[in-house]
Amino acid sequence: MLHRGPCGLHCIKINHLGVELEGQVILEDINMHIHCGKLNVIIGKNGAGKSTLVRAILGEIPHTGTIEFKAEENGTLQKMKIGYVPQKVNIDRDSPLSVYDMIASYHSSFPVFLHKKKSEYARILEHLKVFEAQDLIDKQVGKLSGGELQRVLLTMAVMDFPNLLIMDEPVAGIDRNGMELFYTNIERLKKEYDMAIILISHDLEYVQRYADEVILLDSRILARGSAQEVYKSSKFREVFGERVQEETEGVPCR
């Protein structure tokens, strides 16, 4: 991967976004500025509209309002490229598909079942190294642990150098060591590769340690700012309760 420092420009600007499904208002008047080189974490209770917001940004569902890409390269606006890591991936545990097969078929129109292209194999291996997953390249996808699969999906999501990386609770069920490695990789992406990141997470301790901006969502944005600012707010206490607010007070921030 090519090293590039954070640019600090707006990568994405969401203006008055709203979503209504089957007559029910899911999201209302969402306004966000997502900057390059920043980790923006969306928190909230189940049913708050977090995944719906992701689907709207990805263009999977209709919405009101606008979503603009505001990055500039060589003086011209470029089309936004989005990388996406979903919450769940349905994989046949008995599938003979290898990590190489899965990534190559996703990023290439070449029929991977014919033979392995040395150049493509080397390229995928290089990207897997970024996430300490190079030893997985020939492993069957169905045999991967949760942490291993997460690193492979992260590799797939960033191989085309997206301007925006969106992750919908990608660390559910991952152990503590896997969590530490995940956030170490996220730190690398945002600092070295000029990548704006939106992460949906329920892991309030890790959010407080690593997030640049926290957005508390419940159909509309209730609070935003640093984790410390949001966690101390009355809106956070209303959503998560006084006990959770007290538990997060002693968590160190980075």
Stockholm file with secondary structure:
# STOCKHOLM 1.0

chainA/1-254         MLHRGPCGLHCIKINHLGVELEGQVILEDINMHIHCGKLNVIIGKNGAGKSTLVRAILGEIPHTGTIEFKAEENGTLQKMKIGYVPQKVNIDRDSPLSVYDMIASYHSSFPVFLHKKKSEYARILEHLKVFEAQDLIDKQVGKLSGGELQRVLLTMAVMDFPNLLIMDEPVAGIDRNGMELFYTNIERLKKEYDMAIILISHDLEYVQRYADEVILLDSRILARGSAQEVYKSSKFREVFGERVQEETEGVPCR
#=GR chainA/1-254 SS CCCBCCCCSEEEEEEEEEEEETTEEEEEEEEEEEETTCEEEEECCTTSSHHHHHHHHTTSSCCEEEEEECCEETTEECCCCEEEECSCCCCCTTCCCBHHHHHHHHHCSSCTTTCCCHHHHHHHHHHHHHTTCGGGTTSBGGGCCHHHHHHHHHHHHHTTCCSEEEEESTTTTCCHHHHHHHHHHHHHHHHHBCCEEEEECCCHHHHHHHCSEEEEESSSEEEEESHHHHHTSHHHHHHHCHHHHHHHTTCCCC
#=GC SS_cons         CCCBCCCCSEEEEEEEEEEEETTEEEEEEEEEEEETTCEEEEECCTTSSHHHHHHHHTTSSCCEEEEEECCEETTEECCCCEEEECSCCCCCTTCCCBHHHHHHHHHCSSCTTTCCCHHHHHHHHHHHHHTTCGGGTTSBGGGCCHHHHHHHHHHHHHTTCCSEEEEESTTTTCCHHHHHHHHHHHHHHHHHBCCEEEEECCCHHHHHHHCSEEEEESSSEEEEESHHHHHTSHHHHHHHCHHHHHHHTTCCCC
//
